[in-house]
Every structure is written in C-alpha cells, then in structure tokens.
Amino acid sequence: MKKILSVVLFGALFIAACGSAEKPAETKNTLTAAAQESGATGSHWKGNFSNGLKGAKLSFNIKKGEVKELTFQGYWRCDGKLELTTLGPKKGFPLKGNSVDGIVKESGFYFELHGTVSGNKASGTLRIAFTAGGCDTYKLNWTAEKE
C-alpha cells in the first residue's frame, strides 16, 4: 500500500510539474558478473548526502543490471527559492560492472547519476534539474547502504 501511494504521489507531482503523462521507452540490460559478485542483484538501497541541505535522502533498487526507482527526497532551488520535493526518473540507469554513469531526460527533467557499488555500500553523485521551472539540486555527493 505504501509503495502504491508513493507511485501515485510521484505520478501526480510529475504530471503537475510537466503537464504530460508521457511514458518513456523501457530499456533492457543484462546483469553483469561484477554486479552479481557485489550482491547488488534485486536489492534496495537507502542513503543520504554529504553536501547540500540537511536531511535530504535518496533510495533506489538494483535489479537486472539497472539502478531503478531512484528517488530523491529533499530541497532544491527553484528560481532562487527552496522547495521540498520528492522525485526521480521512471527510466533506470544501466549498471556496468560495479559502476553507474548515466543521464536520463524525461519531460523537461534532467537526472544525472554517477556511482559505484562495492559490497553493501555505494557512493557517487546525483544532479536533478527542471530547466523550465528554474529548479536544480546542483551536484550532490551521496552514500548509500544496502538494506
């Protein structure tokens, strides 16, 4: 039930911000040997940021060689003002070996994720921007642990 409410809330926020309910094309990736060795297959991760505003969080899942369901929860700057938001892309980021490096563009949103997975820990950077609304998280450094 909690996951359904999260999906519905994200969808409503996304449609409100974009004015569109476009569904991006899905991509398929094969699971790499390094991801299997790191125990990264079918796992849920939660983390936080070492820079940016206090209390911001991120979460994601790693499934079938992809970082999926990436969610940022925290403040970002929109036209010089701070706004609390929860968002993430519908599309996943390919996991190559133990690294993720990708950009997803969806309906005016820009999601840039870089990171590495090592055992039960992961770290990297994240940036989310919505240029039409003048919103940006700027480059955030994150760490996460597998739950």
NORHURA-V140036 format. One record per helix or strand of 3 or more residues. SS is the DSSP state (2 for helix, 1 for strand). FROM is the first residue (numbers start at 1). LEN is the number of residues. Records with the same first field share a line. If there is no record, write none. Layout:
SS = FROM-LEN  FROM-LEN
//
This chain:
2 = 2-17  33-5  131-3
1 = 43-7  57-7  66-13  81-7  93-4  99-8  109-10  121-10  140-7
//
